[in-house]
Amino acid sequence: MTAKTSQPEQDREMRQKILKSATRLFAAKGYAATSVREIVSEAGATAPVLYYYFQSKEGVYLEIMREALSQFESALTECAKKEGSAEEKLRYLAVRLHNLHCKNLDTVSLIHSVYHGPPQGAPEFDFDTFHKWLLATIASLVGEGISRGDFAGESPEAMTMALLGAVRFAMDAELCHPEDSPGEEGLSKVLDIIFLGMRPRNS
């Protein structure tokens, strides 16, 4: 006999169905061109159910963005708590973010279309937070590596930009040119070269 699903579990499942459908439709058609009717039809829900959980289409959109930012923040926090050298933490962060990116391509596509594309009437959201947090985390770990003597101390800003560039390139390629994406393995090889150049000259 299958155990009966509890009401909180049913609520959670329905919320996720609506968010998943909305994310796919927003990414494929654009925020403005996607209707509540289409979202609930794909999710197997009704409009009142969507309004019960999110109040509006704008509420669905903002919840998608909040979840994306929450997952991103969790990845950065995991990295900060991880044991090991700065290089090990930076490698972990790069792979963790790459995998998170690949797992949520519809959300990433939606963010790109709203941030870089023509106005769609979507609610305001501070997308720059993603960049600022990532830049600050990488810069902090580079500083940690320099203070421990693992990295040369001449150009911490350039090291930060090189690492940020490698991570961003691998993620953007996965989204825009998957046939040329370096993947996790390729990203690791690029990081090998960057870290080789970051080490002190006499090491």
C-alpha positions in Angstrom: 0.0 0.0 0.0 1.4 3.4 -0.9 1.6 5.8 2.0 -0.7 8.8 1.7 1.1 12.0 0.8 0.7 14.6 3.6 -0.8 18.1 2.8 2.6 19.9 3.3 4.1 17.5 0.8 1.3 18.0 -1.7 1.7 21.8 -1.3 5.4 21.5 -1.9 5.0 19.3 -4.9 2.4 21.6 -6.5 4.4 24.7 -5.8 7.4 23.0 -7.5 5.3 22.0 -10.5 4.1 25.5 -11.0 7.6 27.0 -10.6 9.1 24.4 -13.0 6.5 25.0 -15.7 6.7 28.8 -15.3 10.5 28.7 -15.6 10.4 26.6 -18.8 7.8 28.8 -20.4 9.4 32.1 -19.3 12.7 30.9 -20.7 11.2 29.6 -24.0 8.7 32.4 -24.7 9.7 35.3 -22.5 8.1 36.6 -19.4 5.6 39.0 -21.1 4.4 36.4 -23.6 3.7 33.7 -21.0 0.2 33.7 -19.5 -1.0 32.3 -16.2 -3.3 30.0 -18.2 -0.3 28.4 -20.0 1.6 28.0 -16.7 -1.2 26.2 -14.9 -2.1 24.1 -17.9 1.4 22.8 -18.1 1.6 22.3 -14.4 -1.7 20.4 -14.2 -3.0 23.1 -11.8 -5.7 25.8 -11.9 -5.4 29.6 -11.8 -6.8 29.8 -8.3 -4.1 27.4 -7.1 -1.4 29.5 -8.6 -2.9 32.6 -7.0 -3.1 30.8 -3.6 0.6 30.0 -3.6 2.1 33.0 -5.4 -0.6 35.7 -5.6 0.3 36.5 -9.2 2.5 35.8 -12.2 4.9 38.4 -10.8 4.9 36.4 -7.6 5.8 33.2 -9.5 8.7 35.0 -11.3 10.1 36.5 -8.1 9.9 33.1 -6.3 11.9 31.6 -9.2 14.6 34.3 -8.8 14.6 33.9 -5.0 15.1 30.2 -5.2 17.9 30.6 -7.8 19.7 33.2 -5.5 19.2 30.9 -2.5 20.8 27.9 -4.3 23.7 30.2 -5.5 24.2 31.5 -1.9 24.2 27.9 -0.6 27.0 26.9 -3.0 29.1 29.9 -1.9 28.5 29.1 1.8 29.4 25.4 1.3 32.6 26.5 -0.3 33.5 28.9 2.5 33.0 26.2 5.1 34.9 23.5 3.2 38.2 22.3 4.7 41.4 22.5 2.6 43.6 24.9 0.8 42.4 28.0 -1.1 43.1 26.2 -4.4 41.0 23.2 -3.3 38.1 25.5 -2.3 38.3 27.5 -5.5 38.2 24.2 -7.6 35.3 23.0 -5.5 33.5 26.3 -6.0 34.0 26.3 -9.8 32.8 22.8 -10.3 29.9 23.3 -7.8 28.7 26.4 -9.7 29.2 24.8 -13.1 27.1 21.8 -12.1 24.4 24.0 -10.5 24.3 26.0 -13.7 23.9 22.9 -15.9 21.1 21.6 -13.7 19.1 24.9 -14.0 19.6 25.9 -17.6 16.0 27.1 -18.0 16.4 29.5 -15.0 19.8 30.7 -16.3 18.3 31.3 -19.8 15.5 33.3 -18.2 17.9 35.4 -16.2 20.0 36.1 -19.3 16.9 37.1 -21.4 15.6 39.5 -18.7 19.0 41.0 -17.8 20.4 41.3 -21.4 17.3 41.3 -23.5 14.7 43.9 -24.3 12.3 45.0 -21.5 9.7 42.3 -20.8 7.8 44.0 -17.9 9.2 41.5 -15.4 9.4 42.7 -11.7 12.6 44.3 -10.5 15.2 41.9 -9.3 18.8 42.7 -8.3 20.7 40.3 -10.7 24.0 42.0 -9.9 23.9 40.3 -6.5 25.0 37.0 -8.3 28.0 38.7 -9.7 29.0 40.7 -6.6 28.8 37.6 -4.3 30.8 35.4 -6.7 33.4 38.1 -7.2 33.7 38.7 -3.5 34.0 35.0 -2.7 36.7 34.4 -5.3 38.6 37.5 -4.3 38.5 36.4 -0.6 39.8 32.9 -1.4 42.6 34.3 -3.6 43.5 36.5 -0.7 43.5 33.5 1.6 45.8 31.7 -0.8 48.2 34.6 -1.0 48.4 35.0 2.8 49.2 31.3 3.1 51.9 31.6 0.5 50.1 29.2 -1.9 49.7 32.0 -4.5 52.1 34.7 -5.6 51.1 38.1 -4.3 51.7 40.4 -7.2 48.3 40.5 -8.9 45.3 39.3 -6.8 42.9 41.3 -8.9 44.1 39.6 -12.1 44.0 36.2 -10.5 40.4 36.9 -9.4 39.5 38.0 -12.9 41.2 34.9 -14.5 39.3 32.5 -12.2 36.0 34.4 -12.7 36.5 34.3 -16.4 37.1 30.6 -16.5 34.0 29.8 -14.5 31.8 32.3 -16.5 33.1 31.0 -19.8 32.4 27.4 -18.9 28.9 28.3 -17.8 28.1 30.6 -20.8 29.3 28.0 -23.2 27.0 25.4 -21.7 24.1 27.7 -22.2 24.9 29.2 -25.6 27.2 26.7 -27.3 26.8 23.4 -25.6 28.6 21.6 -28.5 31.8 23.6 -27.7 31.4 23.5 -23.9 34.5 22.4 -22.1 32.3 20.7 -19.5 33.5 19.9 -16.0 36.6 18.1 -17.2 37.6 21.0 -19.5 37.0 23.5 -16.8 39.3 21.6 -14.5 42.1 21.6 -17.1 41.7 25.4 -17.6 41.9 25.8 -13.8 45.1 23.7 -13.8 46.8 26.3 -16.1 45.5 29.3 -14.1 46.7 27.9 -10.8 50.0 27.0 -12.3 50.5 30.7 -13.2 49.2 31.8 -9.7 51.8 29.8 -7.8 55.0 31.6 -6.4 57.9 31.6 -8.9 60.1 29.5 -6.6 57.5 26.7 -6.0 
